[in-house]
Amino acid sequence: MAEQIEPVCGGCHYFRAADAWTGACHRLPPSYVGENPMKETHHWRFPIVSVHAWCGEFLAKSEA
């Protein structure tokens, strides 16, 4: 029987860990955050998510 993978961010192909509890989701391009002019690149961010979060775009690391 195939091993079941829990569909959470920590096991997703698009997840990049920042520490043991959080990381960035790279499913979509980064979004602009902040109040300064948009040409300042340090204000573009990928969403920060918990390793236990989930969404409808899950792609298991082993499937990628």
Contacts in CASP RR format, 6 or more apart in sequence:
PFRMAT RR
TARGET T0000
AUTHOR 0000-0000-0000
METHOD contacts of the structure
MODEL  1
MAEQIEPVCGGCHYFRAADAWTGACHRLPPSYVGENPMKETHHWRFPIVS
VHAWCGEFLAKSEA
5 11 0 8 1.000
5 60 0 8 1.000
5 62 0 8 1.000
7 54 0 8 1.000
7 56 0 8 1.000
7 58 0 8 1.000
7 60 0 8 1.000
8 51 0 8 1.000
8 52 0 8 1.000
8 53 0 8 1.000
8 54 0 8 1.000
8 58 0 8 1.000
9 15 0 8 1.000
9 23 0 8 1.000
9 25 0 8 1.000
9 49 0 8 1.000
9 50 0 8 1.000
9 51 0 8 1.000
9 52 0 8 1.000
9 53 0 8 1.000
9 54 0 8 1.000
9 55 0 8 1.000
10 17 0 8 1.000
10 51 0 8 1.000
10 52 0 8 1.000
11 51 0 8 1.000
11 60 0 8 1.000
11 61 0 8 1.000
12 25 0 8 1.000
12 58 0 8 1.000
12 59 0 8 1.000
12 60 0 8 1.000
12 61 0 8 1.000
13 59 0 8 1.000
13 60 0 8 1.000
13 61 0 8 1.000
13 63 0 8 1.000
13 64 0 8 1.000
14 25 0 8 1.000
14 26 0 8 1.000
14 27 0 8 1.000
14 57 0 8 1.000
14 59 0 8 1.000
15 23 0 8 1.000
15 24 0 8 1.000
15 25 0 8 1.000
15 26 0 8 1.000
15 49 0 8 1.000
15 51 0 8 1.000
16 23 0 8 1.000
16 24 0 8 1.000
16 26 0 8 1.000
16 46 0 8 1.000
17 23 0 8 1.000
17 51 0 8 1.000
18 24 0 8 1.000
18 48 0 8 1.000
20 51 0 8 1.000
21 50 0 8 1.000
21 51 0 8 1.000
22 48 0 8 1.000
22 49 0 8 1.000
22 50 0 8 1.000
22 51 0 8 1.000
23 48 0 8 1.000
23 49 0 8 1.000
23 50 0 8 1.000
23 51 0 8 1.000
24 45 0 8 1.000
24 46 0 8 1.000
24 47 0 8 1.000
24 48 0 8 1.000
24 49 0 8 1.000
25 46 0 8 1.000
25 47 0 8 1.000
25 48 0 8 1.000
25 49 0 8 1.000
25 55 0 8 1.000
26 46 0 8 1.000
27 55 0 8 1.000
27 57 0 8 1.000
30 44 0 8 1.000
30 45 0 8 1.000
30 46 0 8 1.000
31 44 0 8 1.000
31 45 0 8 1.000
31 46 0 8 1.000
31 47 0 8 1.000
32 38 0 8 1.000
32 43 0 8 1.000
32 44 0 8 1.000
33 43 0 8 1.000
33 44 0 8 1.000
33 45 0 8 1.000
34 43 0 8 1.000
36 43 0 8 1.000
END
